[in-house]
Amino acid sequence: MKLSSRLSKLHPSGIRAVMALAAARKKSGMSVIHMEVGQPDFKTPQHIIDEAFKASRNQYIGYTPNAGTDSLRESVAERASCRNKVNVNKENVCITSGGVMAIYLVMMAILENGDEVLVPDPGWPNYLSSIAMGGGKAKPYMLNPDNNYWPDIEDLQSKITPNTKAMIINFPGNPTGAVITSEKMDELINFAESNDLYLISDEIYEDFVFEGKHVSALNNKSSDKVILISGVSKSYSMTGWRIGWIIANEEIIEASAQFVEPIASCPSSISQYAAEAAINGPQDCVKEMLDAYSRRAGIAMSVLGKAGLVVNKPQGAFYMMIDISNTGQNSDDFVRNLLDDVGVAVAPGQTFGHSSMNSIRISTAISDADVMKGSTLIRDYITSKSL
Ligand SMILES: Cc1ncc(COP(=O)(O)O)c(C=O)c1O
């Protein structure tokens, strides 16, 4: 059977591959500590679940407009306006089925065949598939831990060609846990503007900064080529509810919404009501999660950092890059061996780009006890395999 050649352009995530391996090991009776995936271990707060029940009891179960319900778009606009001291209207917001779909829609809306998009290395691998589906070409730029994993303007400039259309940034970062300063963000906004690029800022971890403050690309200095991606998945532990959004100029929002039509018609109506409750309801649940992620980063640092194995101390999100270069193994091999030998699942660095062949990423979105246990097993394993 001959299937579409587009299939070969997808970049399957190495994280999902480890999840499948870990699930198989678990099925065969092995106990596994899951540090491979960014799946918060918190329950969705009860008031959000209550609102979803209420919406379904009230039969709010029909299709919504492509770009989402007016009331959720308004809530997202108000949230962004308050946080960033800018004027965002509902016409600047498109609700999507998660941040993943938001990124896909943006690529469909802005790219022509052959357009190039600058992507972070290390960076989240899913960007690559969306860019490819939009007909574009991903061009990695380097994030160096010695420079806080911030983009280097000279390096970026050297990657610009007549085909460069956009640049993706992601702070707090996956897999780095890096956070950006407002000075650095201003530089990036200027860089994008002077090269006439869309600046796509993935801020899905915006609520989880434990050192410093979150800096959004959407501020009073940003041009109308700034595109912000975020959602409720991480902030409210709602990954399975599938609600994210795009904030951008009206033209991009209208185009993105048109691309929703053939793939989903609209995001789930019930989930949209739940997301509204999340955004407009009490926010102490977010603070609780932030405190937990901060504490867990501290636990992992106390074990792996003390052993000199943490590439760079994270300041946000719930990830950490661990150096495995002493073992002489590439990250794919190491990850398999670690899982088989000691039952800890982690993500291979190379799935985040060439820069990270000698690293693994751990997620600390699991219980304090498991962070301690998993980190200790990883530290002892690296030590035992060091050449
Ligand atoms: C950097 C980054 N962006 C976007 C997403 C997408 O989130 P969602 O679950 O809302 O699709 C993730 C999820 O892991 C992520 O790590």
Ligand as a Chemical Component Dictionary entry (heavy atoms), coordinates in Angstrom:
data_LIG
# 
_chem_comp.id                   LIG 
_chem_comp.type                 NON-POLYMER 
_chem_comp.pdbx_formal_charge   0 
_chem_comp.three_letter_code    LIG 
# 
loop_
_chem_comp_atom.comp_id 
_chem_comp_atom.atom_id 
_chem_comp_atom.alt_atom_id 
_chem_comp_atom.type_symbol 
_chem_comp_atom.charge 
_chem_comp_atom.model_Cartn_x 
_chem_comp_atom.model_Cartn_y 
_chem_comp_atom.model_Cartn_z 
_chem_comp_atom.pdbx_ordinal 
LIG C1 C1 C 0 7.286  23.234 25.055 1  
LIG C2 C2 C 0 5.914  22.730 24.917 2  
LIG N1 N1 N 0 5.047  23.404 24.156 3  
LIG C3 C3 C 0 3.787  22.991 23.996 4  
LIG C4 C4 C 0 3.335  21.834 24.615 5  
LIG C5 C5 C 0 1.927  21.401 24.319 6  
LIG O1 O1 O 0 1.079  21.345 25.322 7  
LIG P1 P1 P 0 -0.405 20.778 25.152 8  
LIG O2 O2 O 0 -0.483 19.602 26.046 9  
LIG O3 O3 O 0 -1.278 21.920 25.570 10 
LIG O4 O4 O 0 -0.630 20.429 23.725 11 
LIG C6 C6 C 0 4.205  21.081 25.421 12 
LIG C7 C7 C 0 3.779  19.831 26.056 13 
LIG O5 O5 O 0 4.526  19.065 26.605 14 
LIG C8 C8 C 0 5.526  21.557 25.581 15 
LIG O6 O6 O 0 6.408  20.902 26.344 16 
# 
loop_
_chem_comp_bond.comp_id 
_chem_comp_bond.atom_id_1 
_chem_comp_bond.atom_id_2 
_chem_comp_bond.value_order 
_chem_comp_bond.pdbx_ordinal 
LIG C1 C2 SING 1  
LIG C2 N1 SING 2  
LIG C2 C8 DOUB 3  
LIG N1 C3 DOUB 4  
LIG C3 C4 SING 5  
LIG C4 C5 SING 6  
LIG C4 C6 DOUB 7  
LIG C5 O1 SING 8  
LIG O1 P1 SING 9  
LIG P1 O2 DOUB 10 
LIG P1 O3 SING 11 
LIG P1 O4 SING 12 
LIG C6 C7 SING 13 
LIG C6 C8 SING 14 
LIG C7 O5 DOUB 15 
LIG C8 O6 SING 16 
# 
